[in-house]
Amino acid sequence: MTVVVSLSRRQPHTFHGILLQTPQPVADFTLQSSHHGPLSLSELRGQYVLLYFGYTHCPDVCPLTLVDLAQTLDQLGDQANAVQVLFVTVDPARDTAQQLASYLPHFHSDFVGLTGEPTLIDAVATQFGVFHDGGPANDNPAGLIDHTNNVIVLDRRGHVQLLFPPGAGAAEMAADLAYLLR
């Protein structure tokens, strides 16, 4: 009798985003949520967090990124239950919790918006290496704000594990997240 044993060779996952070999811890922060009053990042331990910095008056990159994030969650199916998208405004003068609560459901009902005092927003953005400049407060009549357009992925412990650069599509983000969530 001959027994044939086949060992399938698994190819390692090729990440579309930028994987940090050593996930980086981040300081906890608390901002005003569009859903539940104050929300601390530490309350989301145990979930993956997709953190995006933008603003509701953005004419192009922010809405496009939010569409991609919504499609990413849709493609993850049941795995999306272990993922929370946080949209942190870089325009707290205009983006109140109420403004965020009316804006974000146009993309996905589970998205949570965060706002707060400008100095607190600046501190949170700085710890993630997010740049932002402009807006009505800076004599910019159009109210446009230049900002970093990355999606930052925090692992279940709250460490930065992966960065999606601008232009990463929903299929690529979903593939990387599905691999991490397995």
N, C-alpha and C positions, 0 to 999 in steps of 0.2 A: 504494500500500500504506500502511495506517495502522497505526502502532504505538502501543499504549496502555501507558504505564508507570504502574504503581500503586505508590506509596510508602506503605506502611502507617505510620500514625502510632502510635508507641508512647507509651502513657501512662506517665509516670514511676511507679515503684512507690510506693504509699502505705504507709508503715511503720505497723505496729500498736504496736511498741515505740517508745521514745524514742531517736532516732538522734542521736548526738553529731556535730556538723558537723566537729569536729576531734577525731579519736580521741585519747584521753588515755593516755599511757604509764603503766605501773605498775611498781613495784619488784618484782624477783624475790623469791620466798620459797620455802622448803622446809618441808614438813610431812610427817608420817608418813602413808603411804598404806595404804589397806585392801588393796591388791594387791601392791605391789612394794617395801615398805620406804619409805625417804625418796623424796619426789617433789618436784622443783622445777618451778615454773611454766614456767621457760625450756625445760624438756624437751618442752613441748607446742607450741613454735613450729612454725608451718606448719599448725596445726589451729585451728579455731574452738573456743573453750572457753566452755561455759555454766557459770557459777559461781553456786552457790546456797549460802547460809549457813542452816543449820537444825540440828535435833537429832533423834535417833532416838526420843526419848520424847514428841515433839510429837504432840498428839492430833488435829490438824486441818490447818492450813495446810501443814506440811511434807509429809505424805504426799500431799495433793492436788496440790501443786506437783510432786512427784516423778512422780506418775502423768501429769501434763501433759507433763513433760519426756520421759518414756518414749514417750508417744504422738507427741510432736514428732519424736523420732528415727525412729519407725516410719513416720511420714508422709514423712520425707525420703528413705526408701529408701536407695539406694546413696550418696547425698550424705551420709548420716549417718556414713560412714567418715571424713569430714573434720571431725567434731565430737566433742568430749570433754566429758562432763558431770562436773563436780567438785562434790561435796557437802562443804562445809567445816563441821564441827561448831562450834556455839557452846556446847557442853556437853562440853568435853574431860574433865571428871571422870568422866562416865559413858560417853562415846562413845570407847572405845578403838578401835584399828585392827581388832581382832577383832570388836567389836560392829558396826562399820560394815560389815565384810566379810560378816557374817551378815544384816544389815538391807537393804542396798542391792540385792542380787539379787532381792528380792521385787518390785522395780520394773523393773529392767533390768540385765542381766548386765554391761554395759559401764560402768556408773556407777562412779566412783572416789570413795571417801570419804577425807577428810583430817582429821587430828587433830594435836594437839601440846600443848605447854605453854600454859597459859592466857595468859601474857603475849604469846606469839607469835601465838596465835589473835587476841587483842585487836589487835595491830599489823596483822595481815593484814586483819581486819574494818574497822579504822579507815581504812586506805588506800582502801577501796572505799565508805566512807561507811555502813557497816553498823553499826547499833545493836543491842546485845543486853544484857539485864539480867534477873536472876532465877536460878532454879534452886535445887537443894538447898543449895548453898554459901551462899545468901543467906537462910537460914531460911524457905524457901518449901517447906512440906511436900509440896505437890503436884508440886514439881520443874518447874513451868512456867517458860518463859523467853520474855520478850517479845523480838522481834527483827524486823529489817527483812526484808521478804518480796519482794525484787526478785530477778529473774534477771539477772545481769550477763553480757553477751556480750563476750568478748575476741576481737579479730581474729587473723589468722595471725601478726602481729608481737607479739602480747601486749598490745595497747592496748585499752582499753575503747572499744567502738564503739557499743553499743546496750544499752538497759536495758528489760527487760520488767517493767512494774508488776504488783502483785498482781492476780490475776484474768485475766491474759493467758492465753488458751487455747492448746491444742496447735496448732490450725489456724492461728491468728495467728502463733505463734512459728515454725511450719514455713514459712509463706509468707515471712516476713522473712528467715529463714535461707536458704531456697532462693534468694532473690534475691541475697543476699550471696555465696553459694557458686557462683553461675553463672560 
